Amino acid sequence: MERAYRSVFSSLEGQVVLADLAAESGMYQAPPVDLDMRQSGYLDGRKAMLARILSMIRIPPEEHAALQQATRLETLPDLEEE
């Protein structure tokens, strides 16, 4: 199973999807302070799914740092030029 996960997420497209999943899960963002228990549990579940993927593909620390950077770029607002 780990080999299958690595095969999927080692491709260029897989890396793009992984960055999108990390951005959507909020893995590298602090949660809003006004969440109720249900909302907090929902966000924790999203993060847990990404954590499972990351544990299956066993990326080295330097690739993990690159994923964090790609996630930050993914979550930046699109700025239109004037």
Buried (B, 14 or more C-beta within 10 A) or exposed (E): EEEEBBEBBEEEEBBEBBBBBBBEBBBBBEEEEEEEEEEEEEBEEBBEEBEEBBEBBEBEEEBEEBBBEBBBEBBEEEEEEE
